Amino acid sequence: MRAGADILLGEHDFSAFRSSECQAKSPVRRLEQLYISSQGPYLLFDLTANAFLHHMVRNLVGCLVYVGKGKHPPLWIADVLKGRDRKAAAPTFSGAGLYFTAVAYESRWHLPPFARMMPFGMGTNH
């Protein structure tokens, strides 16, 4: 899976990993990091990008899990990426267990430089 993840790093056309409902004007995104680690029976995926497409993370994880299960070799990820065809990729991975944890903004937007999401039920209602 890590070899497949390395292929995805950098700026690419991620058309093969976007939902048919995606409304982004461009499928080009820069995936800056994609770490995979394990904690007990769990796999942890930590992704950072300049932006994400609709279902992009779920579709990337789905393909990486296929590689991890031996259904495809890591270089299959490169073929899917280059082909830009969603039908060539693995099914969309379930959103259960995938969490958006933080957002960082560039200073030009004059927004807080870093905002961390709190787990459900731990924030305030104010």
C-alpha positions in Angstrom: 0.0 0.0 0.0 2.8 2.4 0.8 4.3 1.9 -2.7 0.9 2.7 -4.2 0.6 5.7 -1.9 3.9 7.1 -3.1 2.7 7.1 -6.7 -0.2 9.4 -5.7 2.0 12.1 -4.2 2.4 15.3 -6.2 0.2 17.2 -8.5 -2.1 15.1 -10.7 -5.4 14.9 -12.5 -7.4 12.9 -9.9 -10.4 12.3 -12.2 -10.3 8.5 -11.5 -10.8 9.3 -7.8 -13.6 11.8 -7.9 -17.3 11.2 -7.5 -19.6 11.6 -10.6 -21.3 14.2 -8.4 -18.1 16.2 -7.9 -18.7 19.9 -8.8 -15.0 21.0 -8.8 -14.0 23.0 -11.9 -10.7 21.1 -12.1 -9.7 17.6 -11.1 -6.1 18.7 -10.6 -5.0 18.5 -7.0 -1.6 18.4 -5.2 -1.4 15.5 -2.7 1.3 16.5 -0.3 1.4 13.6 2.1 -0.2 10.2 2.4 1.0 8.3 5.4 -0.3 4.8 6.2 0.3 3.2 9.5 -1.3 0.5 11.7 -2.5 0.6 15.2 -3.6 -2.8 16.4 -6.2 -4.1 13.9 -6.7 -0.6 12.4 -5.1 1.1 9.4 -4.6 4.8 9.7 -4.5 7.0 6.5 -3.2 10.5 7.0 -3.6 12.7 3.9 -2.7 16.3 3.2 -3.5 18.1 0.0 -4.1 21.6 -1.3 -7.7 20.5 -1.8 -9.8 17.4 -2.1 -12.4 16.3 -4.7 -15.8 14.9 -3.7 -15.1 11.3 -2.4 -11.4 11.6 -3.4 -10.2 10.3 -0.1 -12.7 7.4 0.0 -11.7 6.4 -3.5 -8.0 6.6 -2.8 -8.3 4.5 0.3 -10.5 2.0 -1.6 -7.7 1.5 -4.2 -5.0 1.3 -1.6 -6.9 -1.3 0.3 -7.3 -3.3 -2.9 -3.5 -3.2 -3.3 -3.1 -4.2 0.4 -5.3 -7.2 -0.1 -3.3 -8.3 -3.1 -6.1 -7.7 -5.6 -3.7 -5.5 -7.7 0.0 -4.6 -7.6 1.1 -1.2 -6.4 1.7 0.0 -10.0 -2.0 -0.5 -10.8 -2.5 2.8 -8.9 -0.3 4.5 -11.6 -2.5 3.0 -14.3 -5.7 4.2 -12.7 -4.3 7.7 -12.1 -3.1 8.0 -15.7 -6.3 6.6 -17.1 -8.5 9.2 -15.4 -11.4 6.7 -15.5 -13.4 6.3 -12.3 -14.6 2.9 -13.6 -11.1 1.5 -13.6 -10.6 2.2 -9.8 -11.8 0.2 -6.8 -15.3 0.8 -5.4 -15.7 3.8 -3.1 -14.6 3.0 0.4 -17.1 3.4 3.2 -17.1 6.7 4.9 -17.5 4.9 8.3 -14.2 5.4 10.2 -12.9 8.2 8.0 -12.6 11.5 9.8 -11.7 15.0 8.7 -9.5 16.2 11.4 -8.0 19.6 10.5 -7.8 22.4 7.9 -5.0 24.8 7.4 -5.5 28.0 5.4 -3.0 30.1 3.4 -2.4 33.5 4.9 -3.8 35.3 1.8 -7.3 34.2 2.9 -7.0 36.1 6.2 -8.5 33.2 8.1 -7.2 31.4 11.1 -3.9 29.7 10.0 -4.9 26.3 11.5 -8.2 25.0 12.9 -8.5 21.6 14.4 -11.8 19.8 14.4 -12.9 18.3 17.7 -14.4 14.8 18.0 -18.2 14.7 18.0 -19.7 15.7 21.3 -16.5 17.4 22.6 -17.1 20.9 21.3 -19.5 23.5 22.6 -22.8 24.6 21.2 -22.0 28.3 21.6 
